[in-house]
Amino acid sequence: MRDVAVIGIGMTKFGELWNKSLRELFVEAALKAIKDAGVDHIDSMYVGCMTSGLFAQQEHLGALMADYLGQKHVPAYRVESACASGGLAFRLGFIEVASGMSDIVLVGGVEKMHTGADSTACLAAAADAEYESFLGITFPGLYAMIANAYKEKYNIPFDRFRKQLALVAVKNHENGSKNPNAQFPIKITVDTVVNSTLVADPLRLFDCSPVTDGAAAVILCPVELAKKYTDTIIKVAGSGAATSTIALAQRDDITYLDVVAKAAERAYKMAGVTPKDIDFAEVHDCFTIAEICVTEALGFFEPGKGAEAVEAGKTALDGEIPVNTSGGLKAKGHPVGATGVAQICELVEQLRGTAGDRQVKNAKRGLAQNMGGSGASSTVHILEVL
Amino acid sequence: MLTPRVYKEIPQRYRLEANKCKKCGRVNFPPRLVCPNCGSQEFEDYRLPTTGKILTYTVVRTPPVDFKLQKPIVLAIVELEDGTRIMCQVTDLPPYVENYDEIIKIGAPVELVFRKIFSEGEAGIHVYGYKCRLI
C-alpha cells in the first residue's frame, strides 16, 4: 500500500444558500480544491452525499458532478452512509490512491438541504424506517434518548447536566466565530442554549446542529507525488470505518458509541498512535450530547467523564485536546454529506498552520470523526504533517 | 385498504411476532434471517411479552409532518420482561403536561397496547401498531 497525502482543499461557505443549487455547490468546492492542489487533471472522483433524492429529487450524482466539473469520462462514485457519507467517500478515495489504482483523486461531499422538503423527514431516513422513523422519532429525538440515558447512567443532576450540554455549544460557537466559512459565526452563552426552544427533551434548539447547504472537497495523491505540489506534506496516517446496529434500541449500551470506538481502534492501529498522541480533533457534534459520547468513544476521556471534560475546558481551543476548532457541526453548519470532507479541510488548515484566529499551537497530528445515524456507521481519519 | 409498506409488517405491529435463535436463544424483533449474536440461521417462532420498563425516553416537540396533529409525541426505548428492547410511543398520557420528567421515570413499568400510529399521506390511511402505557 502506498502512503497517501492530502494536497488540496476547498469548501463553500456553509449556510442557508437558497440561490445555489446542488451541482453549483459541489463544483465550487471541487474547483477550489483543484486550484489549491495545483493539479491539471484528476484520475477519478468520489461524491459523498446522503439524500439528494429526498431533498432535491436528484440521484446519479457521480455522473452529474463529473459532467458539471468538466471531467467528462472520468470515473465517478457516489458514496452514501447517511451523515458519514463524506467521511466514507474520503476513505474510499484514500484506498484507491493507496492501492495504486489511481494517482490523483478528488473527494467531495455535498448536501443541498434548503429545497422546500421537510428536512426532519428526509434526515429520518437514516434511522430504521419501519421500527424507528415509522413511530415519529426524529434525530434530535434519538440523541435526546441517548442524553437521558447518559444522565441516568452517570447519575448527573439535571441542572448540572443541562449546563454541561450547553457548554459544548458555547465552545463550538466560540470557535465557529473565528471561521469565515461557518453558517453561524456568532458567540453564544449558556443562557442562549437553556432558554432556546425545546426540540426533543432535554435537547433544545441550540443543542442541535443546523440545516445547512454546502460542499467541501479535497485532492489526494501518493506522498511521493505530493512533493511535486507542496512542501508541507500532510499524510493520511490512519483510516478506520465501522458499522453497528441501525436501531438505537438494539445497541448494547445506549450511551456508548461502539461504532466510533471500533473505527477509532482501526485508525489508531494503522497510524501506530494512541489517543494521547492526537493534538486536536474534529468530531461529529450533530447534537451536544454526541460530542460528549464521541470524545469518550475515541478514548480522549473515560466513559462518563466526557461531560465533565467540557465543563473543565479540556476540549477548548487552548485546552489539552481542542475539539471542533472549526466550530463543529453546531456552528460551522452540517450539510450532512459534506460534513466528513469539511472535517478533513479543517484538519489540513490546522496542520498547514493557516487556521488564523482558531489556530491550534503546534498542531502536528489531527483526527476527524464522522458518524451516520444514531451511531450506526462511523469513520475516523488521522492526518499528520510529515 | 392498506399500502404494501404497511401490510407486510402486520405480524410484527399487530401481534408482536418475533423469532428466537435456536442456537443461542437471542430474541430478534423484527425477526431476522441471521442471528446477530451467533450467526445461526435457525429460528423458532416467538411472541414478545407485553410488559416491561422504560430504559430511556424523550418528548419530540417537532415531529415529521405525519405526526403534526399529535405533537408533542413521547417516545421510549422499552426493555420487555424477557430482555428484548423495542422503541415505541408512550400513550394514554394527560392531554397537557407541564413537565414530563415528573410523570415518566426511567425504570417505570409499562405495558404494550394496540393503537393507531398515524394517518399516512394525503389519502390519510390509518396505520396501526403497538405503543406502551404506564402501569
Interface residues (C-beta under 8 A of the other chain):
Chain A: D118 T120 A121 A124 E130 Y131 E132 S133 F134 L135 G136 I137 T138 P140 G141 A144 M145 I146 N148 A149 E152 F158 T197 L198 V199 A200 D201 L203 T245 A247 L248 A249 Q250 I254
Chain B: E9 P30 P36 L55 T56 Y57 T58 V59 V60 R61 T62 P63 P64 V65 D66 F67 Q70 I73 L75 A76 I77 R85 I86 M87 C88 Q89 Y100 D101 I106 I117 F118 V127 G129
